[in-house]
C-alpha cells in the first residue's frame, strides 16, 4: 500500500492494522494527526509551551501503550481526548493539590444564578477564554469535553471516574460559574 493510501486511512482502519497486522509504525500517522490538537489542549491548561509539548508526547505514548484497550465505542479522537484531560487533571491535582470539592467550597457561587441572563452565542469568545482561566481546571475540562469535543455524559463520566449524575451536576455548576463570572467581570458588554 502506498503512503498516500495509508495516510488516508481512517483512525479505526489504522488501529486495526496496528493490532491485527502488527504494523506499529502506522501509529506515527495517528501521532502526527493528533499531536497538535493534544498539545493545544495541554497548553490551554499548563500555559507553558515546552511543558505542553512534553505532556502531549507523554499522552500519545500512553495512548499507544493502551491501544489494545480502545474498544471503538466512541471515536478514537474522543477516547484520546478523554485520556488527555484525565492526565492533565491528575497532574494539576498533584501539582497544585486541586481537589474539586475543596476548591468548590472556597469558590462558591451565589445561591441563585440566572443562566438565562445571556445567550451563549452573545458572549464574546475572547472574554469567554479569560473566564475559562478563572474556573477550576476540572470544570474547564468538563466544558471542553462536552462542548468542544462533543463527548456524551457517559463518556465524560467514564473518563473522569465519576457518575453521569455527577457529570450533569458539575456541568450545570460550571456553566453557571462561567455565566456568573462573565457578567461579574464584563457586565453586559
C-alpha positions, 0 to 999 in steps of 0.5 A: 500500500502506498503512503498516500493510501495509508495516510488516508486511512481512517483512525479505526482502519489504522488501529486495526492494522496496528493490532491485527497486522502488527504494523506499529509504525502506522501509529506515527500517522495517528501521532502526527494527526493528533499531536497538535490538537493534544498539545493545544489542549495541554497548553490551554491548561499548563500555559507553558509551551515546552511543558505542553509539548512534553505532556502531549508526547507523554499522552500519545505514548500512553495512548499507544501503550493502551491501544489494545484497550480502545474498544471503538465505542466512541471515536478514537479522537474522543477516547484520546481526548478523554485520556488527555484531560484525565492526565492533565487533571491528575497532574494539576491535582498533584501539582497544585493539590486541586481537589474539586470539592475543596476548591468548590467550597472556597469558590462558591457561587451565589445561591441563585444564578440566572443562566438565562441572563445571556445567550451563549452565542452573545458572549464574546469568545475572547472574554469567554477564554479569560473566564475559562482561566478563572474556573477550576481546571476540572470544570474547564475540562468538563466544558471542553469535553462536552462542548468542544469535543462533543463527548456524551455524559457517559463518556465524560463520566467514564473518563473522569471516574465519576457518575453521569449524575455527577457529570450533569451536576458539575456541568450545570455548576460550571456553566453557571460559574462561567455565566456568573463570572462573565457578567461579574467581570464584563457586565453586559458588554 
